[in-house]
Amino acid sequence: MGIYQGNDLRKITGGMKGRHVKVKRKYWMGRPPIETLLGEDRVLVVRVRGGNVKAKVKFASHANVVDPKTGQCKRVRILRVLSNPANKDYDRRGVITRGAIIETEIGRARVTSRPGQDGTVNAVLIA
């Protein structure tokens, strides 16, 4: 079953009167979010509208971490998810989303990419 992302509550324009009637369209369909967790690397490749493909990280064990002081980027192992301000439930379950604080081999880092949509975990080292 698809997830509908249209808006049936919006008022129609053009001076029309009466009840707003809209037909649902295939291109308004969405999908459930991919909640990236710690584990052995697994990326899902999904076909999206227009024949394009989108890579979604289901499980991640490594992150590309940038050190802002030196400008160096390293691929390091993720040890654990410290916090996730996006959602209290994500925080408890250790879901990695944009803005999540992760502990890596070289220190704490904030995730800057959207793993469920970008296909990679990028992060910036924080003090």
C-alpha positions, 0 to 999 in steps of 0.5 A, a space after each residue: 500500500 502506497 503512502 499518499 503525499 498529496 494535499 486534499 485540504 487545500 482550497 481550490 482557486 479560480 473563484 470556483 464554488 462548492 466542494 473541492 474534489 480531487 482525484 489522487 494521482 500516481 505521482 503523489 505516492 510516497 514510500 515509508 522512510 528508511 530508518 538507518 541503523 548500525 550494522 553491516 553495510 546494506 544499501 537499497 537501490 530504489 527506482 523513483 519517478 522519471 526512471 531515476 534511482 535513489 540509494 538508501 542506506 538501511 544499515 551503516 557501519 562506516 561514515 565519511 568524517 571531515 575534520 574542519 580544522 585540517 580539511 581532511 576526510 576519513 572513512 571511519 567506523 561508527 561505534 554508536 549513536 549518541 543522540 538524535 535530536 530529530 525524534 525522541 524515538 529515533 534517539 532511543 532506538 539509535 536511528 541515524 538521520 541528518 543531525 544525529 550525533 555519532 561516536 566514531 573511532 576519531 571522536 564525536 561527529 554530527 551527521 550532515 547527509 541524509 542516509 535514507 536518501 543520499 546513500 551514504 553517511 557523511 559527518 563533521 567532527 565536533 569538539 
